Amino acid sequence: MGCSYNYYQQQYYLSMRSTSSKMRATESIVSIKSVFLVIFQKYIILNGCRHHIVELSKCC
């Protein structure tokens, strides 16, 4: 009884872990996309004053 219970518990834990890792992978892809969009928007906004950023980076 105890052995089979532990086995099922382990299988349940493994299946939960695999599904959570899949969900985490999807979440990370979504977050990477959102971060990329934010960076892209900032780049478009800052594109007009990009030479100022170059000057600032030279100062820094």
TACOR-V80706 format. One record per residue. PHI is phi in radians with two decimals (999 if undefined). NEAR is the number of other C-alpha atoms within 8 Angstrom. Layout:
phi=PHI near=NEAR
phi=PHI near=NEAR
This chain:
phi=999 near=4
phi=-1.08 near=5
phi=-1.15 near=6
phi=-1.14 near=7
phi=-1.07 near=8
phi=-1.07 near=8
phi=-1.07 near=8
phi=-1.14 near=8
phi=-1.07 near=8
phi=-1.13 near=8
phi=-1.09 near=8
phi=-1.07 near=8
phi=-1.09 near=8
phi=-1.12 near=8
phi=-1.16 near=8
phi=-1.09 near=8
phi=-1.15 near=8
phi=-1.16 near=8
phi=-1.16 near=8
phi=-1.17 near=8
phi=-1.18 near=8
phi=-1.09 near=8
phi=-1.09 near=8
phi=-1.13 near=8
phi=-1.08 near=8
phi=-1.10 near=8
phi=-1.08 near=8
phi=-1.15 near=8
phi=-1.08 near=8
phi=-1.09 near=8
phi=-1.17 near=8
phi=-1.09 near=8
phi=-1.08 near=8
phi=-1.16 near=8
phi=-1.09 near=8
phi=-1.07 near=8
phi=-1.10 near=8
phi=-1.09 near=8
phi=-1.08 near=8
phi=-1.09 near=8
phi=-1.10 near=8
phi=-1.08 near=8
phi=-1.10 near=8
phi=-1.10 near=8
phi=-1.13 near=7
phi=-1.48 near=8
phi=-1.10 near=7
phi=-1.14 near=6
phi=-1.95 near=7
phi=-1.22 near=8
phi=-1.12 near=6
phi=-1.12 near=7
phi=-1.12 near=8
phi=-1.06 near=8
phi=-1.10 near=8
phi=-1.10 near=8
phi=-1.16 near=7
phi=-1.15 near=6
phi=-1.12 near=5
phi=-1.31 near=4
